[in-house]
């Protein structure tokens, strides 16, 4: 479902600790210091707000965010979601 090239680009981004892709799930862990890595961390809040402006609603758990698609979601939609995520990473770094 998830474009391998985009997964690789996102996983290599300086703000990303790691990426996990399993079936319809795309999860990414943002690099943070120890004080921002807990379950209740709001570290990803600004990224999530930017993505909501694009109509993308991600599930945050501290510094980990999740994209989940249905089994009938097209690879094109998954690619579009990841492309917007990658673009917003660039904007987050400039902010």
Secondary structure, 3 states (H helix, E strand, C coil): CCCHHHHHHHHCCCCEEEEEEECCEEEEEECCCHHHCCCCCCCCHHHHHHHHHCCCCCEEECCEEEEECCCCCCHHHHHHHHHHHHHHHHHHHHC
